[in-house]
Amino acid sequence: MAVVTEPDERTTGSGEGPPRPHPLLGFHGPGSPLWKVNREAVLLGAGPAALLLQIAHPHVAEGVAQHSAFEADPWSRLRRTLRTTLAIVFGDGPTAEAAIRRLNGVHATVRGDAADPLARTLAGETYRALDPELLLWVQVTLVWSSVRAYETWVGPLTGGERETLWSEAREVGRRLGIPLTVSPPDWPAVEAYWARMLAPDGPIVVTPTAQRLAATIIRPPILGLPPVIIDILATPGLALLPPRLRSDYGIAWSRPRSLLARLGAVGLRAWVRLMPRAWRALPQARAAETRVGRAGVASVQSQPSPPSPDQEPTARA
C-alpha cells in the first residue's frame, strides 16, 4: 500500500532533507535554465514526442491505459499534465507544493497487474507509478524532449546550462520519489542512461498497448482540421523522436516528411527571432516573471527555504 511519508537517507540518497521551494521564487527562479527553457511556448510542440517516449516503457503504457481516460479524452489529461508541470516549474512556494502534493497523490493510486502479454514478459507482471525507475524515465523524457526542442527551435544551450538544468530537475525529482541513488548524477550520465534505455536490447519497447494509445497522440482529434493538416502540424514534434521509435509506432517517415520537419524547424526559429521575448512566453512564465519583478528580484535562483510543518512531504511506496 502506498503511503505518504517524509523521505530519509534511503529514499533521497542523501543525508540532507528534501528540497523546499522558496516562498516567492518556487523551486527555480530568474536565471534558472529550467525557466529559460520551459518559458518558450513553442516547446508545446514537443509534447507528443514526450508522451510517445513515456508510453514506450511497457509499464508506463499499462498505467496510462488502466488508470486514465486518455483514449476517450486525451485533451483533459494533457491539460492536467501541463498545468501540474508548469506549476512545479513556475509556481511560487505554495503553488509548487500543491502541485507536488497533487501529483504524488495521483501516483499513489496507480498500480496494478499488467494486462498486455508483451509488457508482462518484458517488464514484469505488476507495475506501480511510484516505482523510482518509472518516475525517472518519465522525468528524463520531459527534460530530454524539452532540451532537444529548445535547441532545435529556439537556440543552443551551453554545456553548463544543460548541466545546471539537470541538476535542478534532479533535486525536484527527490520530492517526486526519485532517489539521488537512482537519478543520473550529471548530464553525461543522463546521455548514457538515455542510450541504455533506448538500446535495441533495452527496456524501452513499444507494446500493443502503447501502439493503441499512440494513435490519439500521433493524430489527435482537432475539430475542423483534416488529417493531412494535422499530420503536417505534428511533423516537427515527431521529428524529435528517435528513429527506432518512429518506426515501431508505425509513423511513416519519408524523405519529403523529413524535409518538412527541417522546414518546420527553420520556420519556428524564424518566429522565435521575430517575436518579442514576452510574446513567446507561456502565460505561467509571464506570470512568474511579473511576480518576481514586482518583488524586485532581478536575477537570482531559488534557495531551499526551511521546511514548515504544513508543507507536504514526499510520496513513497
N, C-alpha and C positions, 0 to 999 in steps of 0.2 A: 504494500500500500504506500502510495506516495505521500510524503509529509513535507511540511514547510518548517525549516529549522535554520538556525544560524550556521554558516559554514565554519569549518575549522581547518586545521592544517591538512587534514586528509582530503578535503574537498577542494581547497584552493591551491594546494601545493606550496603554500607559503605560511609562515607564522604570522603574517600581518592580517588584519581584518579586511573584509571586503571593501572595495572602493565605494565611496558615497558621493553623490553629486553635490556640487556647490549649490547653495540655495538660489543664486541668480543665474549662474552660467550653466548649470546642469553638469553633465559628465565631461563636456568639452569646452567650447567657447571660442571666441575670436582667435585666429592664429592656429587653430586645430586643423590638421589635414582632413579629418572627418567632416568638419564643417565645410571646408573648401570644396571637397568632392561632392558631398551629398546635397549641397545647396542648389546644384545645377538641375534645372527642370528637364533638360534633355536626357538625363540619366533614367528617367521613367521608361525610356525605350529599351533599357536593359532588363526590365522586369521579366519579360517572357523567358529570356535566357537563364536568369537566376532560378525561376520556377522549374524550368526543364532540368537544370542541373540538380536541383534539390530532389525531385522525384526520381532521378536516375539512381538514387540509392534505394534498393528494394524496400527497406523498412520505412523510409520516409514516404514512399508511394503508398504503402499499406496504411500508414497513419492518416494521410490525407484522404484516401478513398473511404476509410471506415469511420472517420470522425469529423467529417465536414460535408457540406452540401456543395462542394466545389463544382461538380459536374452540372448540377442544376442551376447554380447561381455563382459563377466564378467571380463576378464583379464585386459582390459583397465581401468575399474572402480577401480579394486583392485590396479593397479599401481598408479593411481591418488591419491587414498586414502592414500596409503602407502607413497608416495612422500610428500604429504602435512603434514601428521602426523610427519614424520621424520624431515621435515624442521622446524616444530614448536619446536620439542624436541632438535634437534642438530644444527639447523642453527644459524648463527650469527645474530646480531640485524636486519639488513636489510632483510636477508633471512626469518627469523621468521615473521617479519612484513608483508612481501609479501605473505607468506603462509596464515596468518590470513586474510589478505585483500581478497585473492582469495577465501578462504573458506566461509567467510561471504557473499561475493558477490554471490556465488553459492546458499547458503542457502536462500538468499533474494528472489530468483526466484522460490523456491519450495513451492508451496501452491496449494490447490485445494479442490475438493469435493471427499470424499471417495467413491470409486466405489464398494468395497466389502461390501455386506449387513451386514456381521458379524462385520466388522470394524465400520460401521456406527452405529450399535447398541451399541457396547461396548465402543467406543472411541469418537463418535460424527460424525456429517455429514461432517465437514470440517477439514482440517489439514494445518499446516504451519511449515516449517522446523525451523523457528526462535522461535517457542514455547519453552520457557525455560525448560519446563518439558521434552520435547522430546530431546532437546540438552543434558540435564542432563543424561537421560537414555543412550544415545549413549556414552557419556563420561565415565560413570560408567562401561559400558560393556567393553570398551577398557582397563580401569585401572584394573578391576577385572580379566579379562581373562589374561592380562599380568602378574599380580601378581601370579595367580594360575599356569600359565605355568612356570614362573620362579621358583617358589617353588617346582614344580613337576619335572622339567627337569634340573634345574641348581643348586639350593641350597636354604636354608631358608633365609627369611628376618626377621629382628628383628621387634618387635612391633614399635619401634621408626622409623625404616626405612619405614614401611607401613604408619605410621602417617605423616612423612615428605613428602613421595611420594604423598599422597593425598592432603596435603596442597599445594604442588607445582602445582598439576593438577588443584586444585580448583581455584587458583589465575589466571592461564591461562584461565580457563573457563569463568572468567569475561570478557575477551576480545572476547569470542565467544558468549556472550549473556546469560550467566548463572549467575543470581544474587546470591550474597552470602546468601541472604534470602531464596533461593531455594535449594542451594547446602548443603549437609550434612556437619556439621562443623568439624567432625573428623572421624577417621576410624571406631570406634564402630557405629557411626551414619550411615556410609556407609553400614555396615553389616546389620543394622536394615532396611535401605532403600531397600537393596537387598532382604531381606526376605519378606518385604511387597510387593514389586513389583512381586515377583515370587510365592506368596501365591496362593492357589487354587482359591481364590476369588479376586485375584489381577488383575491389568490391563494388565499383560503380557499373551497374548493368541495367539496361532498360528492360524491364519486365513487361508482360502483357498488361498489368495494371497501370504501369507508367504510360504505356502507349495509349491506353484508353483515356487517361487523364490529359495527356498531351494534346489530344485533338482540339480541346477547347482553348488551350494556350497558344497553339500554333496558328489557329484561325479563329480568334474569338468572335462571338456574335456581336456585331456592331450594327445597330439598326440603320437601315438605309444605305449601307455600303455593300457593293457586290464583292464576292470572294476575291476576285482578281485585285481589287484595290486594297483589300485587307492584306493580301499577300505582299504587295509592293511596300506598304507601310511597315510591315513586320520584318522585312528583309534585313535592314541594318542591325536590328537587335539579334536576329537569329544568326547573323554572321559572327557574333561573339562566341557562339558555341564551339566546342572542339569538333572537328570534322567527324570523328567517330560517332559522337552522339547525334549529330545531324543525320547521319546515315541510319543509325539504329532507330531513330524516331520516324524514319521514312520521309524526311524533309528533302525534297528534290533540290539539288544544288548544282545547277548547270553553270557554264561559263557566263551566259548572259545574266544569271542571277547574282553571281559573284561580282560582275561588273556593276550591277545595280546597287549592291551593298557598298562598293567603293564610292560610287557616285553619291549615294546617300550620306556617307561619312563626310565627303567633301562639302555637301550642302549643309550639313549640320555644323561643321566647323565654321563655314562662312556665316551662318546665322548667329553663332556664338560671338563671332568677332563684331558683327554689325549691331547686335542688341546691347543696349546699356546694361551694365552689370546687374542693376536692381531688377530689370525686366526678366533676366534669365533665371532668377531665383525662385524656388518653390515658396509658397506662402508661409510655410512653417519656418523657413530660413529667414525670410524677411522679418517675420515677427520676432524671431530670436535676436536678429541684428538690431532691430529697433529697441528691444528690451534692454540689451546691454549698453546700447548707445545712450539711451536716456539716463542710465545709471553712471555714465561717464567712464565706461570700460572701453578702452581703445583697442588694445591687442594683448590679451593675456589668456592663457589656457587655464582651465579649471583646476583647482587643487581639491583633493578629497576633504570634505568637511567632517567633523566628528560625528559619529552616529548618534542619532537621537532615539529615545525609546519608542517613538511612533513610526520609525522608518521600517519598511518591510524587509524581512530577511530573505536570503536567497533560497530558491527551491532545491530540494534534494529528493532523491528517490529512496 
